[in-house]
Amino acid sequence: MQKVFRAYDNDDDGEISVKNIFECADLLDLEHEINEENANMMIECADRRGKGGVNFEDFKIGRAHVWTP
């Protein structure tokens, strides 16, 4: 699970942001599968602290509902 989190958190700041989601999608050639609305929804659904980013604890809790296909 840590490896998946780090793949999204490609700037190593400890949080996944909308920008990180787009960068990860681009690396996987999935940029056509995601739009800003979807990326924001992923963050909003998993961001339990309301800070606009998803830390590892948020990711672990929200992974089954938000981060998996």
C-alpha positions in Angstrom: 0.0 0.0 0.0 2.9 2.4 0.7 4.2 1.8 -2.8 0.9 2.8 -4.3 0.7 5.9 -2.2 4.3 6.9 -3.2 3.4 6.4 -6.8 0.7 9.0 -6.5 2.8 11.2 -4.1 5.4 11.7 -6.8 6.8 15.0 -5.3 7.4 13.2 -1.9 5.6 15.9 0.1 3.6 13.3 2.1 0.3 14.2 0.4 -1.5 13.3 -2.8 -2.9 16.4 -4.5 -4.9 16.9 -7.7 -1.7 17.7 -9.5 -0.2 14.4 -8.3 -3.2 12.5 -9.7 -2.8 14.1 -13.1 0.9 13.4 -13.1 0.4 9.8 -12.2 -2.3 9.4 -14.8 0.0 10.9 -17.4 2.9 8.5 -16.5 0.5 5.5 -16.9 -0.9 6.9 -20.2 -4.3 7.3 -18.5 -4.6 11.1 -18.8 -7.7 10.6 -21.1 -9.4 8.7 -18.3 -9.4 11.5 -15.7 -10.6 15.0 -15.6 -10.4 17.8 -13.0 -13.9 16.9 -11.6 -12.8 13.3 -11.0 -9.5 14.2 -9.5 -11.1 16.7 -7.1 -13.7 14.1 -6.1 -10.9 11.6 -5.3 -9.3 14.2 -3.0 -12.5 15.3 -1.4 -13.7 11.8 -0.7 -10.4 10.7 1.0 -9.3 14.0 2.6 -10.6 13.5 6.2 -8.7 16.5 7.5 -10.2 18.9 4.9 -6.8 20.3 3.9 -7.0 19.6 0.1 -4.6 16.7 0.1 -4.6 13.1 1.1 -1.9 11.9 3.5 -1.0 8.2 4.0 -3.5 7.7 6.8 -6.3 9.1 4.7 -5.2 7.0 1.8 -5.3 3.8 3.9 -8.8 4.5 5.1 -10.2 5.6 1.8 -8.3 3.3 -0.6 -11.1 0.8 -1.1 -13.6 3.4 -2.1 -11.7 6.0 -4.0 -8.3 4.8 -5.3 -9.1 1.5 -6.8 -10.9 0.9 -10.1 
